[in-house]
Amino acid sequence: MLPSTSVNSPGQGNGVLSSRDAARHTAGAKRYKYLRRLFRFRQMDFEFAAWQMLYLFTSPQRVYRNFHYRKQTKDQWARDDPAFLVLLSIWLCVSTIGFGFVLDMGFFETIKLLLWVVFIDCVGVGLLISTLMWFISNKYLVKRQSRDYDVEWGYAFDVHLNAFYPLLVILHFIQLFFINHVILTDTFIGYLVGNTLWLVAVGYYIYVTFLGYSALPFLKNTVTLLYPFAPLILLYGLSLALGWNFTHALCSFYKYRVK
């Protein structure tokens, strides 16, 4: 799950990696090690993962500074500990159950909603966005003098998870306290509150994604990843002018999907 690899990596004295070191640094080997640790909870550092989740809200730059430290100590940018993914999965399940409760769904409807959110909203959309960002970053953002380096798909997915967590908490947890009594009241205050939460959540996703790619020193022009803020703000203003309620549309969609 290394975000960057070098074709001309320094070896042990002769400029060439030994066969053992080369095997240890392949993407397949790292993926196998990561997945193997996924079922060994005692080896996971949940305290550190919780710290990262906290700072993704308060100071996401500090999270990516830790990525730099990992690169220096373990020659790896992406996480080698699945604890963050496990905690994110727990958050996803709990918040989705809360969403089903607020929308007055039955047990089986809530299970269907949970499966939809996990495999479509998180995994499916995450795979799509990560693949798109992986292609764009390698095609257009790698510096000319750094062509021996590339952004691997695993790191792109890791950045997506970082950006997805604040969005999940805002839209699937904080928003729950306002849905029935404020957001779905079909008033200006309702869609003002709801659409503002969407603005903050999607804006945070864009910003944390930008931080993830700007942390890689071999990329250029990463500020272009902030350009979606312009249409986002335009859509927000248009939604208030026309009375669109994004949360109402989401709730209606979820109810339709679980029927």
FENUR-V245867 format. One record per pair of residues at least 24 apart in sequence whose C-alpha atoms are under 10 Angstrom apart, sorted by the first residue. I is the first residue (numbers start at 1). J is the second residue. D is the distance in whole Angstrom. If there is no record, write none. Layout:
i:I j:J d:D
i:I j:J d:D
This chain:
i:1 j:25 d:9
i:1 j:26 d:9
i:1 j:27 d:6
i:1 j:28 d:8
i:1 j:29 d:9
i:1 j:30 d:6
i:1 j:31 d:6
i:1 j:32 d:10
i:1 j:33 d:10
i:1 j:34 d:8
i:1 j:76 d:8
i:1 j:77 d:8
i:1 j:78 d:6
i:1 j:79 d:8
i:1 j:80 d:8
i:1 j:151 d:10
i:1 j:152 d:7
i:1 j:153 d:8
i:1 j:154 d:5
i:1 j:155 d:6
i:1 j:156 d:9
i:1 j:157 d:9
i:1 j:158 d:9
i:2 j:26 d:9
i:2 j:27 d:7
i:2 j:30 d:8
i:2 j:31 d:9
i:2 j:71 d:9
i:2 j:75 d:8
i:2 j:76 d:5
i:2 j:77 d:6
i:2 j:78 d:6
i:2 j:79 d:9
i:2 j:80 d:9
i:2 j:150 d:9
i:2 j:151 d:8
i:2 j:152 d:6
i:2 j:153 d:9
i:2 j:154 d:7
i:2 j:155 d:6
i:2 j:156 d:10
i:3 j:27 d:10
i:3 j:71 d:10
i:3 j:76 d:7
i:3 j:77 d:6
i:3 j:78 d:7
i:3 j:134 d:10
i:3 j:149 d:9
i:3 j:150 d:7
i:3 j:151 d:5
i:3 j:152 d:5
i:3 j:153 d:7
i:3 j:154 d:7
i:3 j:155 d:5
i:3 j:156 d:8
i:3 j:158 d:9
i:3 j:213 d:10
i:3 j:216 d:8
i:4 j:71 d:10
i:4 j:75 d:9
i:4 j:76 d:8
i:4 j:77 d:8
i:4 j:78 d:10
i:4 j:148 d:9
i:4 j:149 d:6
i:4 j:150 d:5
i:4 j:151 d:5
i:4 j:152 d:6
i:4 j:153 d:10
i:4 j:155 d:9
i:4 j:216 d:8
i:4 j:217 d:10
i:4 j:218 d:9
i:5 j:75 d:10
i:5 j:76 d:9
i:5 j:148 d:7
i:5 j:149 d:5
i:5 j:150 d:6
i:5 j:151 d:8
i:5 j:152 d:8
i:6 j:146 d:9
i:6 j:147 d:9
i:6 j:148 d:5
i:6 j:149 d:5
i:6 j:150 d:8
i:7 j:147 d:9
i:7 j:148 d:6
i:7 j:149 d:7
i:7 j:150 d:10
i:8 j:148 d:7
i:8 j:149 d:10
i:9 j:148 d:10
i:25 j:75 d:9
i:25 j:76 d:9
i:27 j:152 d:9
i:27 j:153 d:10
i:27 j:154 d:8
i:30 j:76 d:10
i:30 j:80 d:8
i:30 j:154 d:10
i:31 j:80 d:9
i:31 j:154 d:9
i:33 j:80 d:8
i:33 j:81 d:9
i:34 j:79 d:9
i:34 j:80 d:6
i:34 j:81 d:7
i:34 j:82 d:7
i:35 j:80 d:10
i:35 j:81 d:9
i:35 j:82 d:8
i:36 j:82 d:9
i:37 j:80 d:9
i:37 j:81 d:7
i:37 j:82 d:7
i:37 j:83 d:9
i:38 j:81 d:8
i:38 j:82 d:6
i:38 j:83 d:8
i:38 j:85 d:9
i:38 j:86 d:8
i:39 j:82 d:9
i:39 j:86 d:10
i:40 j:82 d:9
i:40 j:83 d:10
i:41 j:82 d:9
i:41 j:83 d:8
i:41 j:86 d:9
i:43 j:81 d:8
i:43 j:82 d:10
i:43 j:83 d:9
i:44 j:80 d:10
i:44 j:81 d:6
i:44 j:82 d:7
i:44 j:83 d:5
i:44 j:84 d:9
i:44 j:86 d:9
i:45 j:81 d:7
i:45 j:82 d:9
i:45 j:83 d:6
i:45 j:84 d:9
i:46 j:81 d:9
i:46 j:82 d:9
i:46 j:83 d:5
i:46 j:84 d:7
i:46 j:86 d:9
i:46 j:87 d:8
i:47 j:83 d:9
i:47 j:84 d:10
i:48 j:81 d:10
i:48 j:83 d:8
i:48 j:84 d:8
i:49 j:79 d:10
i:49 j:81 d:9
i:49 j:82 d:9
i:49 j:83 d:6
i:49 j:84 d:5
i:49 j:85 d:9
i:49 j:86 d:9
i:49 j:87 d:8
i:49 j:88 d:9
i:50 j:83 d:9
i:50 j:84 d:7
i:50 j:87 d:8
i:50 j:88 d:10
i:51 j:84 d:10
i:52 j:84 d:8
i:52 j:162 d:9
i:53 j:84 d:8
i:53 j:87 d:9
i:53 j:88 d:9
i:53 j:162 d:8
i:53 j:165 d:8
i:53 j:166 d:8
i:54 j:166 d:9
i:56 j:162 d:7
i:56 j:163 d:8
i:56 j:165 d:8
i:56 j:166 d:7
i:56 j:204 d:9
i:56 j:208 d:8
i:57 j:163 d:10
i:57 j:165 d:9
i:57 j:166 d:7
i:57 j:169 d:10
i:57 j:204 d:9
i:57 j:208 d:10
i:60 j:162 d:9
i:60 j:163 d:10
i:60 j:204 d:10
i:60 j:207 d:9
i:60 j:208 d:7
i:60 j:211 d:8
i:60 j:212 d:9
i:61 j:208 d:9
i:61 j:211 d:7
i:61 j:212 d:9
i:61 j:215 d:9
i:63 j:162 d:9
i:63 j:208 d:10
i:63 j:211 d:10
i:63 j:212 d:9
i:64 j:159 d:10
i:64 j:162 d:10
i:64 j:208 d:9
i:64 j:211 d:7
i:64 j:212 d:7
i:64 j:213 d:10
i:64 j:214 d:9
i:64 j:215 d:7
i:64 j:216 d:10
i:65 j:215 d:8
i:67 j:212 d:9
i:67 j:215 d:8
i:67 j:216 d:10
i:68 j:215 d:8
i:68 j:216 d:9
i:68 j:217 d:10
i:76 j:155 d:10
i:77 j:155 d:8
i:77 j:158 d:10
i:77 j:215 d:9
i:77 j:216 d:9
i:78 j:152 d:10
i:78 j:154 d:8
i:78 j:155 d:6
i:78 j:156 d:9
i:78 j:157 d:9
i:78 j:158 d:7
i:78 j:159 d:9
i:79 j:154 d:10
i:79 j:155 d:9
i:79 j:158 d:8
i:84 j:158 d:10
i:84 j:161 d:9
i:84 j:162 d:9
i:84 j:165 d:10
i:85 j:158 d:9
i:85 j:161 d:8
i:85 j:162 d:10
i:85 j:165 d:10
i:87 j:165 d:10
i:88 j:161 d:8
i:88 j:162 d:9
i:88 j:164 d:9
i:88 j:165 d:7
i:88 j:168 d:9
i:88 j:169 d:10
i:89 j:118 d:8
i:89 j:122 d:10
i:89 j:165 d:10
i:91 j:165 d:9
i:91 j:168 d:8
i:91 j:169 d:8
i:91 j:172 d:9
i:91 j:173 d:9
i:92 j:117 d:8
i:92 j:118 d:7
i:92 j:122 d:9
i:92 j:165 d:9
i:92 j:168 d:7
i:92 j:169 d:9
i:92 j:172 d:8
i:92 j:173 d:10
i:93 j:117 d:9
i:93 j:118 d:8
i:94 j:172 d:9
i:94 j:173 d:9
i:95 j:168 d:8
i:95 j:169 d:8
i:95 j:171 d:9
i:95 j:172 d:5
i:95 j:173 d:6
i:95 j:174 d:9
i:95 j:176 d:9
i:96 j:168 d:10
i:96 j:172 d:7
i:96 j:173 d:8
i:97 j:172 d:10
i:98 j:172 d:8
i:98 j:173 d:8
i:98 j:176 d:8
i:99 j:171 d:10
i:99 j:172 d:7
i:99 j:173 d:8
i:99 j:175 d:9
i:99 j:176 d:7
i:99 j:177 d:10
i:99 j:179 d:10
i:99 j:251 d:9
i:99 j:254 d:10
i:100 j:176 d:10
i:100 j:251 d:10
i:100 j:254 d:9
i:100 j:255 d:9
i:101 j:176 d:10
i:102 j:176 d:7
i:102 j:177 d:9
i:102 j:178 d:10
i:102 j:179 d:8
i:102 j:180 d:7
i:103 j:176 d:9
i:103 j:179 d:9
i:103 j:180 d:8
i:103 j:251 d:8
i:103 j:252 d:10
i:103 j:254 d:9
i:103 j:255 d:8
i:104 j:255 d:10
i:105 j:255 d:8
i:105 j:258 d:9
i:106 j:258 d:10
i:108 j:258 d:8
i:108 j:259 d:10
i:109 j:254 d:10
i:109 j:255 d:8
i:109 j:257 d:9
i:109 j:258 d:5
i:109 j:259 d:7
i:110 j:254 d:10
i:110 j:255 d:10
i:110 j:258 d:8
i:111 j:258 d:9
i:112 j:254 d:10
i:112 j:257 d:8
i:112 j:258 d:6
i:112 j:259 d:9
i:113 j:254 d:7
i:113 j:255 d:8
i:113 j:257 d:8
i:113 j:258 d:6
i:113 j:259 d:10
i:114 j:258 d:10
i:115 j:258 d:10
i:116 j:254 d:9
i:116 j:257 d:8
i:116 j:258 d:9
i:117 j:254 d:9
i:122 j:160 d:9
i:122 j:161 d:9
i:122 j:164 d:8
i:122 j:165 d:10
i:122 j:168 d:9
i:123 j:157 d:10
i:123 j:161 d:10
i:125 j:160 d:10
i:126 j:156 d:10
i:126 j:157 d:7
i:126 j:158 d:10
i:126 j:159 d:10
i:126 j:160 d:6
i:126 j:161 d:8
i:126 j:164 d:9
i:127 j:153 d:9
i:127 j:156 d:9
i:127 j:157 d:7
i:127 j:160 d:9
i:128 j:157 d:9
i:129 j:156 d:9
i:129 j:157 d:8
i:129 j:160 d:8
i:130 j:154 d:8
i:130 j:155 d:9
i:130 j:156 d:5
i:130 j:157 d:5
i:130 j:158 d:8
i:130 j:159 d:8
i:130 j:160 d:6
i:130 j:161 d:10
i:131 j:156 d:7
i:131 j:157 d:8
i:132 j:156 d:9
i:133 j:157 d:9
i:133 j:159 d:10
i:133 j:160 d:9
i:133 j:209 d:10
i:133 j:213 d:9
i:133 j:225 d:10
i:137 j:213 d:8
i:137 j:219 d:8
i:137 j:220 d:9
i:137 j:221 d:10
i:137 j:222 d:9
i:137 j:225 d:10
i:138 j:219 d:9
i:140 j:219 d:9
i:140 j:220 d:9
i:140 j:221 d:9
i:140 j:222 d:10
i:141 j:213 d:9
i:141 j:218 d:8
i:141 j:219 d:5
i:141 j:220 d:5
i:141 j:221 d:6
i:141 j:222 d:7
i:141 j:224 d:10
i:142 j:216 d:10
i:142 j:217 d:9
i:142 j:218 d:6
i:142 j:219 d:4
i:142 j:220 d:6
i:142 j:221 d:9
i:142 j:222 d:10
i:143 j:217 d:9
i:143 j:218 d:6
i:143 j:219 d:6
i:143 j:220 d:6
i:143 j:221 d:9
i:144 j:218 d:9
i:144 j:219 d:9
i:144 j:220 d:9
i:145 j:218 d:8
i:146 j:217 d:9
i:146 j:218 d:6
i:146 j:219 d:8
i:147 j:218 d:9
i:147 j:219 d:10
i:148 j:218 d:10
i:149 j:218 d:7
i:149 j:219 d:9
i:150 j:216 d:10
i:150 j:218 d:8
i:150 j:219 d:9
i:151 j:213 d:9
i:151 j:216 d:9
i:151 j:218 d:9
i:151 j:219 d:9
i:155 j:212 d:9
i:155 j:213 d:9
i:156 j:209 d:9
i:156 j:212 d:8
i:156 j:213 d:8
i:158 j:209 d:10
i:158 j:212 d:9
i:159 j:205 d:10
i:159 j:208 d:8
i:159 j:209 d:6
i:159 j:210 d:9
i:159 j:211 d:9
i:159 j:212 d:6
i:159 j:213 d:8
i:160 j:205 d:8
i:160 j:206 d:10
i:160 j:208 d:9
i:160 j:209 d:7
i:160 j:212 d:9
i:161 j:205 d:10
i:161 j:208 d:10
i:161 j:209 d:9
i:162 j:205 d:8
i:162 j:208 d:7
i:162 j:209 d:8
i:162 j:212 d:8
i:163 j:201 d:9
i:163 j:202 d:9
i:163 j:203 d:10
i:163 j:204 d:7
i:163 j:205 d:5
i:163 j:206 d:7
i:163 j:207 d:8
i:163 j:208 d:5
i:163 j:209 d:6
i:163 j:210 d:9
i:163 j:211 d:10
i:163 j:212 d:9
i:164 j:201 d:9
i:164 j:202 d:9
i:164 j:204 d:9
i:164 j:205 d:6
i:164 j:206 d:10
i:164 j:208 d:9
i:164 j:209 d:9
i:165 j:201 d:10
i:165 j:204 d:10
i:165 j:205 d:8
i:165 j:208 d:10
i:166 j:200 d:9
i:166 j:201 d:7
i:166 j:202 d:9
i:166 j:204 d:7
i:166 j:205 d:7
i:166 j:208 d:9
i:167 j:197 d:9
i:167 j:198 d:8
i:167 j:199 d:10
i:167 j:200 d:8
i:167 j:201 d:5
i:167 j:202 d:6
i:167 j:203 d:9
i:167 j:204 d:7
i:167 j:205 d:6
i:168 j:201 d:8
i:168 j:202 d:10
i:168 j:205 d:10
i:169 j:201 d:9
i:170 j:197 d:7
i:170 j:198 d:8
i:170 j:200 d:8
i:170 j:201 d:6
i:170 j:202 d:10
i:170 j:204 d:10
i:171 j:197 d:7
i:171 j:198 d:7
i:171 j:200 d:9
i:171 j:201 d:7
i:171 j:202 d:10
i:171 j:247 d:9
i:175 j:247 d:9
i:179 j:247 d:8
i:179 j:248 d:9
i:179 j:251 d:9
i:183 j:245 d:8
i:183 j:246 d:10
i:183 j:247 d:7
i:183 j:248 d:8
i:184 j:245 d:8
i:184 j:247 d:8
i:184 j:248 d:6
i:184 j:249 d:10
i:184 j:251 d:9
i:185 j:248 d:10
i:186 j:243 d:9
i:186 j:244 d:10
i:186 j:245 d:8
i:186 j:248 d:9
i:187 j:243 d:9
i:187 j:245 d:10
i:188 j:240 d:8
i:188 j:241 d:10
i:188 j:243 d:7
i:188 j:244 d:10
i:188 j:245 d:9
i:189 j:240 d:10
i:190 j:243 d:10
i:190 j:245 d:8
i:190 j:247 d:9
i:190 j:248 d:10
i:191 j:239 d:8
i:191 j:240 d:7
i:191 j:243 d:7
i:191 j:244 d:7
i:191 j:245 d:5
i:191 j:246 d:8
i:191 j:247 d:8
i:191 j:248 d:8
i:192 j:236 d:9
i:192 j:237 d:10
i:192 j:239 d:9
i:192 j:240 d:7
i:192 j:243 d:9
i:192 j:244 d:9
i:192 j:245 d:8
i:193 j:245 d:9
i:193 j:247 d:10
i:194 j:244 d:10
i:194 j:245 d:7
i:194 j:246 d:7
i:194 j:247 d:6
i:194 j:248 d:9
i:195 j:235 d:10
i:195 j:236 d:7
i:195 j:237 d:9
i:195 j:239 d:8
i:195 j:240 d:8
i:195 j:243 d:10
i:195 j:244 d:8
i:195 j:245 d:7
i:195 j:246 d:6
i:195 j:247 d:7
i:195 j:248 d:10
i:196 j:236 d:8
i:196 j:237 d:10
i:196 j:240 d:10
i:196 j:246 d:10
i:197 j:246 d:10
i:197 j:247 d:9
i:198 j:232 d:10
i:198 j:236 d:9
i:198 j:246 d:8
i:198 j:247 d:8
i:199 j:229 d:9
i:199 j:232 d:7
i:199 j:233 d:7
i:199 j:235 d:9
i:199 j:236 d:7
i:202 j:228 d:10
i:202 j:229 d:9
i:202 j:232 d:8
i:203 j:228 d:9
i:203 j:229 d:7
i:203 j:232 d:8
i:203 j:233 d:9
